[in-house]
Amino acid sequence: MGVCLSTQIKAGLNSKHVSADAKDHSSPISNKITKDVSTPISKVSEVSVPQTPRIEGEILQSSNLKNFSLTELTAATRNFRKDSVLGGEGDFGSVFKGWIDNQSLAAAKPGTGVVVAVKRLSLDSFQGQKDWLDEVNYLGQLSHPHLVKLIGYCFEDEDRLLVYEFMPRGSLEYHLFMRGSYFQPLSWGLRLKVALGAAKGLAFLHSAETKVIYRDFKTSNVLLDSNYNAKLADLGLAKDRPTREKSHVSTRVMGTYGYAAPEYQTTGNLSAKSDVFSFGVVLLEMLSGRRAVDKNRPSGQHNLVEWAKPYLANKHKLLRVLDNRLEGQYALDEACKVATLSLRCLATESKLRPTMDEVVTDLEQLQVPHVNQNRSVNASRGRRKSADDFTHGRIATASVSPLSHDIANTRP
């Protein structure tokens, strides 16, 4: 892969990807990003939009990806049956559960072979078509334990499909915000484990060899395998990182309100530190059990960062922020360290934020040993079970999402 990876990727991407050695010198974006939290941020200047790539030659050749036929995926998903849909239909299409042979990757009978998640793009989704191509080109070149594995794709006539590894525990969003009498969200130890895994994924993308900015880090993009190992999904909005820690100036700001860094929202300036800010938001969601944006909260508490930031540096005020469902599972000093890390990531000035490598180092020192074997600290006190008490059944399969906004956008 080496330092040539970014050059190889850019060769196959559409023009929204700026050269790592140059900036887009278009005028900065001055208007505020819309605060419609139901859809991702999308601010486009009057620059002409390139035509959707329609030739397979624009897909980078990768020996790691299988080019599936539509016939194969139709068989693997039982003709895209409605009862095979994972979650609901998202903005860009639906995701179906399928089965393929472990060796040949050919379609297999349900219940045999390997379970996969097959995303079928809506034919009328122009933005989805471009993001589909970017997803293939990025994940086709990148491999890491904390990135969701892309197994293959289908590019046939107007059909665009992606085949991913199946993530049985679904999204972090589901486990943090799902409400139900039978189930309590992730325990303190598992939250730290998931935070570390996600941080490692971002650190890999930011590394000198990879040089990629994720650009849309959020809880619904963090997926969990059966052991609660976190993996990042949906690299359709990813962007090559400029050299020498400079930032892009983008005329097309993409992301999700509540997670995007302030400098990116107001000026279009994009750097690796933009991802660090987004990570700080997610870490704050894990601390508090609150969504980044929640209009159902009382006035003054709709935006989590704006409400919580004044409390994060004070041990006693921090108690107002901490998820009360985690009572008894952590030492206050530990929680303060996590809050301090979140606060550093949320610094208004990007240069004051840590790198993701530094975030990984801090989180490694806070891990709870053998967290997978730990049962809820409060279980013996008669409290509801924590998510890590369940290894099979309803909890494990309730939400499965190979891509963020397509599965996990149903709000509990």
ZAMARGU-4260 file (C-alpha; in steps of 0.2 Angstrom, whole numbers, plus 5000, padded with zeros to 4 digits):
<rodrens>
0) 5000/5000/5000 | 5013/5013/5006 | 5013/5031/5001 | 5007/5027/4984 | 4989/5022/4990
5) 4982/5040/4989 | 4988/5042/4972 | 4981/5026/4967 | 4964/5030/4975 | 4962/5047/4967
10) 4965/5040/4950 | 4949/5030/4951 | 4938/5043/4960 | 4927/5057/4954 | 4932/5075/4955
15) 4925/5078/4972 | 4942/5071/4978 | 4955/5085/4979 | 4974/5081/4975 | 4984/5078/4991
20) 4996/5091/4985 | 4984/5105/4980 | 4969/5114/4987 | 4953/5119/4980 | 4954/5138/4979
25) 4936/5141/4977 | 4929/5154/4989 | 4925/5147/5007 | 4908/5143/5012 | 4900/5156/5022
30) 4882/5151/5025 | 4878/5141/5040 | 4874/5122/5038 | 4856/5118/5039 | 4851/5111/5055
35) 4839/5098/5049 | 4846/5083/5059 | 4835/5070/5049 | 4847/5070/5034 | 4866/5071/5032
40) 4874/5089/5029 | 4875/5092/5010 | 4880/5109/5005 | 4885/5111/4986 | 4892/5127/4978
45) 4887/5131/4960 | 4902/5121/4953 | 4896/5109/4940 | 4893/5092/4947 | 4902/5078/4937
50) 4892/5064/4928 | 4889/5048/4938 | 4903/5036/4933 | 4895/5022/4922 | 4909/5012/4916
55) 4917/4998/4926 | 4935/5005/4921 | 4933/5018/4934 | 4933/5005/4948 | 4950/5002/4954
60) 4956/4984/4951 | 4958/4975/4967 | 4962/4957/4969 | 4953/4958/4986 | 4936/4961/4979
65) 4924/4949/4970 | 4914/4956/4955 | 4897/4947/4958 | 4884/4946/4945 | 4866/4951/4949
70) 4861/4933/4946 | 4872/4928/4960 | 4866/4941/4972 | 4848/4938/4968 | 4851/4920/4973
75) 4861/4924/4989 | 4847/4935/4995 | 4833/4924/4990 | 4827/4937/4976 | 4829/4951/4988
80) 4815/4946/4998 | 4807/4959/5010 | 4809/4948/5025 | 4828/4948/5022 | 4829/4967/5023
85) 4840/4972/5038 | 4833/4987/5046 | 4823/5000/5035 | 4826/5007/5018 | 4838/5022/5019
90) 4842/5037/5008 | 4852/5027/4996 | 4844/5010/4996 | 4841/4994/5006 | 4852/4981/5014
95) 4848/4963/5013 | 4854/4947/5022 | 4862/4935/5011 | 4873/4919/5011 | 4888/4914/5001
100) 4900/4900/5000 | 4915/4903/5011 | 4928/4897/4998 | 4920/4900/4981 | 4910/4915/4986
105) 4895/4908/4976 | 4877/4910/4982 | 4873/4897/4996 | 4857/4891/5003 | 4850/4901/5018
110) 4858/4895/5034 | 4873/4888/5025 | 4890/4896/5021 | 4894/4914/5027 | 4881/4927/5031
115) 4884/4943/5022 | 4875/4960/5020 | 4871/4965/5003 | 4867/4984/4999 | 4857/4987/4984
120) 4857/5005/4978 | 4841/5015/4974 | 4841/5018/4955 | 4836/5036/4957 | 4850/5040/4970
125) 4863/5051/4961 | 4873/5055/4977 | 4872/5036/4981 | 4879/5032/4965 | 4895/5043/4968
130) 4897/5037/4985 | 4895/5019/4980 | 4910/5021/4968 | 4920/5029/4982 | 4916/5015/4994
135) 4922/5002/4982 | 4938/5011/4978 | 4942/5015/4996 | 4938/4999/5005 | 4944/4989/4990
140) 4961/4996/4994 | 4961/4997/5013 | 4961/4982/5025 | 4961/4984/5044 | 4953/4974/5059
145) 4943/4990/5063 | 4936/4993/5045 | 4921/4984/5039 | 4927/4971/5026 | 4920/4974/5009
150) 4919/4957/5000 | 4913/4962/4983 | 4902/4973/4972 | 4890/4971/4957 | 4891/4984/4943
155) 4878/4978/4930 | 4868/4989/4919 | 4860/5002/4931 | 4862/4990/4946 | 4875/4995/4960
160) 4877/4983/4974 | 4890/4981/4988 | 4893/4965/4998 | 4900/4967/5016 | 4904/4955/5030
165) 4889/4953/5042 | 4890/4963/5058 | 4879/4953/5070 | 4877/4966/5084 | 4873/4981/5073
170) 4877/4999/5076 | 4884/5008/5091 | 4869/5020/5089 | 4857/5005/5092 | 4866/4999/5108
175) 4868/5017/5115 | 4850/5023/5112 | 4839/5008/5111 | 4826/5008/5125 | 4817/4993/5132
180) 4813/4985/5148 | 4823/4969/5143 | 4839/4978/5140 | 4851/4991/5146 | 4863/4999/5134
185) 4882/4995/5134 | 4891/4993/5150 | 4905/5005/5155 | 4919/4992/5150 | 4911/4989/5133
190) 4909/5007/5129 | 4928/5009/5132 | 4932/4994/5121 | 4921/5001/5107 | 4929/5018/5109
195) 4946/5011/5107 | 4942/5000/5092 | 4934/5015/5083 | 4949/5026/5088 | 4961/5013/5080
200) 4951/5013/5064 | 4952/5032/5063 | 4970/5032/5067 | 4973/5019/5053 | 4964/5030/5041
205) 4974/5045/5046 | 4991/5036/5046 | 5005/5042/5034 | 5003/5026/5023 | 4984/5028/5021
210) 4981/5047/5022 | 4962/5047/5022 | 4949/5058/5031 | 4934/5049/5036 | 4922/5064/5036
215) 4907/5056/5043 | 4911/5048/5059 | 4896/5045/5070 | 4888/5032/5081 | 4878/5024/5067
220) 4894/5022/5057 | 4902/5011/5070 | 4897/4993/5069 | 4900/4979/5081 | 4904/4961/5078
225) 4899/4947/5089 | 4913/4951/5102 | 4909/4970/5102 | 4924/4974/5091 | 4921/4990/5083
230) 4923/4993/5064 | 4920/5008/5054 | 4908/5007/5040 | 4902/5019/5025 | 4918/5026/5018
235) 4908/5034/5004 | 4911/5052/5010 | 4930/5048/5014 | 4943/5060/5006 | 4961/5059/5003
240) 4971/5069/5017 | 4982/5084/5011 | 5000/5083/5015 | 5009/5093/5028 | 4994/5094/5039
245) 4986/5107/5028 | 4967/5107/5026 | 4956/5105/5011 | 4944/5119/5006 | 4929/5110/5000
250) 4915/5118/4990 | 4904/5103/4995 | 4902/5100/5014 | 4896/5083/5018 | 4893/5075/5035
255) 4880/5075/5049 | 4874/5090/5059 | 4880/5088/5077 | 4896/5079/5073 | 4904/5090/5060
260) 4919/5101/5066 | 4915/5120/5067 | 4929/5125/5055 | 4922/5112/5042 | 4904/5118/5044
265) 4908/5137/5042 | 4922/5137/5030 | 4923/5120/5022 | 4941/5118/5029 | 4944/5099/5031
270) 4958/5090/5039 | 4961/5075/5050 | 4957/5085/5065 | 4939/5087/5058 | 4938/5068/5062
275) 4945/5070/5079 | 4931/5083/5083 | 4918/5070/5077 | 4926/5057/5088 | 4925/5068/5103
280) 4906/5070/5100 | 4904/5051/5099 | 4914/5049/5115 | 4903/5062/5123 | 4888/5052/5118
285) 4895/5036/5125 | 4898/5045/5142 | 4881/5053/5143 | 4869/5041/5134 | 4862/5056/5125
290) 4862/5059/5106 | 4872/5073/5098 | 4857/5082/5093 | 4840/5079/5102 | 4826/5091/5099
295) 4815/5082/5112 | 4827/5088/5126 | 4823/5103/5136 | 4827/5120/5129 | 4846/5123/5130
300) 4850/5104/5129 | 4846/5101/5111 | 4864/5101/5106 | 4874/5089/5117 | 4891/5097/5114
305) 4885/5115/5118 | 4876/5109/5133 | 4889/5097/5141 | 4906/5106/5137 | 4905/5118/5152
310) 4903/5102/5164 | 4917/5091/5157 | 4932/5099/5166 | 4924/5098/5183 | 4923/5082/5193
315) 4907/5086/5202 | 4898/5095/5187 | 4902/5080/5177 | 4890/5070/5186 | 4876/5080/5177
320) 4882/5073/5161 | 4886/5055/5165 | 4874/5041/5159 | 4865/5037/5176 | 4862/5019/5169
325) 4880/5016/5172 | 4880/5020/5190 | 4892/5009/5200 | 4901/5003/5184 | 4915/5015/5185
330) 4927/5025/5196 | 4924/5044/5195 | 4942/5047/5191 | 4941/5036/5176 | 4926/5045/5170
335) 4935/5061/5172 | 4949/5055/5161 | 4937/5050/5147 | 4928/5067/5149 | 4945/5076/5148
340) 4949/5067/5132 | 4932/5071/5124 | 4935/5089/5129 | 4952/5089/5121 | 4945/5082/5105
345) 4931/5095/5105 | 4943/5110/5106 | 4936/5124/5095 | 4954/5127/5087 | 4958/5112/5077
350) 4977/5113/5081 | 4973/5110/5100 | 4965/5094/5097 | 4975/5078/5099 | 4979/5066/5085
355) 4970/5049/5084 | 4986/5040/5088 | 4986/5050/5105 | 4968/5046/5108 | 4972/5028/5105
360) 4986/5029/5118 | 4975/5037/5131 | 4961/5025/5129 | 4972/5010/5130 | 4976/5015/5147
365) 4958/5015/5152 | 4953/4998/5146 | 4944/4986/5158 | 4953/4969/5158 | 4943/4954/5151
370) 4927/4965/5147 | 4919/4951/5137 | 4919/4940/5151 | 4912/4953/5164 | 4894/4953/5168
375) 4885/4969/5172 | 4892/4976/5189 | 4874/4979/5194 | 4866/4963/5189 | 4868/4956/5206
380) 4858/4971/5213 | 4843/4967/5202 | 4846/4980/5189 | 4842/4976/5171 | 4855/4967/5161
385) 4868/4976/5151 | 4871/4973/5132 | 4886/4962/5136 | 4875/4950/5145 | 4868/4944/5129
390) 4878/4934/5117 | 4864/4927/5106 | 4845/4929/5101 | 4836/4945/5100 | 4849/4957/5106
395) 4862/4951/5094 | 4851/4952/5079 | 4840/4966/5082 | 4850/4979/5072 | 4862/4974/5058
400) 4869/4988/5048 | 4883/4987/5035 | 4881/5006/5031 | 4876/5020/5043 | 4862/5029/5037
405) 4853/5015/5029 | 4850/5004/5044 | 4852/5014/5059 | 4842/5029/5055 | 4827/5023/5065
410) 4827/5033/5081 | 4822/5024/5097
</rodrens>
